[in-house]
């Protein structure tokens, strides 16, 4: 690095806010990007909601509202890219809400079924 580059780096660090960052009991000072500062916070998944894991079409619904389902029981078929994916219950419970109908196109991460967990 030349002297000019060092002076530019020094000026940059003077204009940016430095944050403490701990790794294995050692603290470091670092700059954080705008993308990192504006990120969505992580929330634990709600186990009572079943989300579509891929965009696709609902081909067949095997359950009805109010029905009790066991863990691993097939709930519906989500067809995507000429493949039929069986969406199964990851927990036992009563079907509280079905947010899709057969033939509907769904985006990724849409809540398709809500359960009342047992």
C-alpha positions in Angstrom: 0.0 0.0 0.0 1.2 3.5 -0.7 0.9 6.4 1.7 -2.1 7.7 -0.3 -4.0 4.5 0.2 -3.3 4.5 3.9 -4.6 8.0 4.2 -7.7 7.1 2.3 -8.3 4.1 4.6 -7.8 6.3 7.7 -10.3 8.9 6.3 -12.8 6.2 5.6 -12.6 4.7 9.1 -13.0 8.2 10.6 -16.3 8.7 8.7 -17.8 5.3 9.4 -19.0 4.1 12.8 -17.1 1.2 14.3 -18.9 -1.6 16.1 -17.6 -4.1 18.7 -17.6 -7.7 17.4 -16.8 -10.6 19.7 -15.3 -13.8 18.5 -14.2 -16.4 21.0 -13.8 -14.0 23.9 -11.9 -11.4 21.8 -13.4 -8.1 20.8 -12.7 -6.5 17.4 -13.7 -3.2 16.0 -15.4 -3.4 12.6 -17.6 -1.5 10.1 -21.0 -2.9 9.3 -22.5 -2.6 5.8 -25.9 -1.0 5.2 -27.2 -4.3 4.0 -26.3 -5.9 7.3 -27.7 -3.1 9.4 -31.0 -3.1 7.4 -31.5 -6.9 7.5 -34.7 -8.5 8.8 -34.3 -9.9 12.3 -34.5 -13.7 12.6 -37.7 -15.0 14.2 -38.1 -18.6 15.2 -40.5 -20.5 12.9 -44.1 -20.8 14.0 -44.7 -24.6 14.1 -48.5 -24.2 13.8 -48.1 -22.8 10.2 -47.1 -24.9 7.2 -45.5 -22.9 4.4 -45.0 -23.6 0.8 -41.3 -24.5 0.4 -41.3 -23.9 -3.4 -43.5 -21.9 -5.8 -46.0 -24.1 -7.5 -49.6 -25.3 -8.0 -51.8 -27.0 -5.5 -52.9 -30.3 -7.3 -54.7 -32.1 -4.6 -55.9 -31.4 -1.0 -56.3 -34.5 1.2 -57.6 -32.9 4.4 -60.6 -30.8 5.5 -61.2 -28.0 8.0 -61.4 -29.2 11.6 -59.9 -32.6 10.8 -57.3 -34.1 13.2 -54.0 -35.0 11.5 -51.1 -37.1 12.7 -47.4 -36.2 12.3 -46.2 -37.4 8.8 -49.7 -37.6 7.4 -50.0 -36.3 3.8 -51.9 -33.0 3.6 -51.7 -31.9 0.0 -49.7 -32.2 -3.2 -47.7 -29.1 -4.4 -46.8 -29.5 -8.0 -43.7 -27.6 -9.2 -41.5 -28.1 -12.3 -43.4 -31.3 -13.3 -42.7 -32.9 -9.9 -45.5 -33.7 -7.4 -44.3 -32.9 -3.9 -46.3 -34.3 -1.0 -46.6 -31.8 1.9 -46.9 -33.7 5.1 -47.8 -32.6 8.7 -44.7 -32.0 10.7 -46.7 -32.0 13.9 -49.9 -33.6 15.1 -52.9 -31.3 15.5 -56.3 -30.1 14.3 -56.6 -28.2 10.9 -57.5 -24.7 11.9 -57.3 -23.1 8.4 -56.6 -24.1 4.8 -55.5 -21.0 2.9 -55.3 -22.6 -0.6 -57.7 -24.3 -3.0 -56.9 -26.9 -5.7 -55.5 -25.4 -8.8 -54.1 -22.3 -7.0 -50.7 -21.0 -7.8 -48.7 -20.3 -4.6 -45.5 -18.4 -4.1 -42.6 -19.6 -1.9 -43.2 -19.2 1.8 -46.9 -18.7 1.7 -48.8 -20.0 4.7 -50.9 -22.8 3.1 -52.2 -24.6 6.2 -52.6 -23.6 9.9 -52.8 -26.1 12.7 -53.9 -26.1 16.3 -51.1 -28.1 17.8 -51.9 -31.0 20.1 
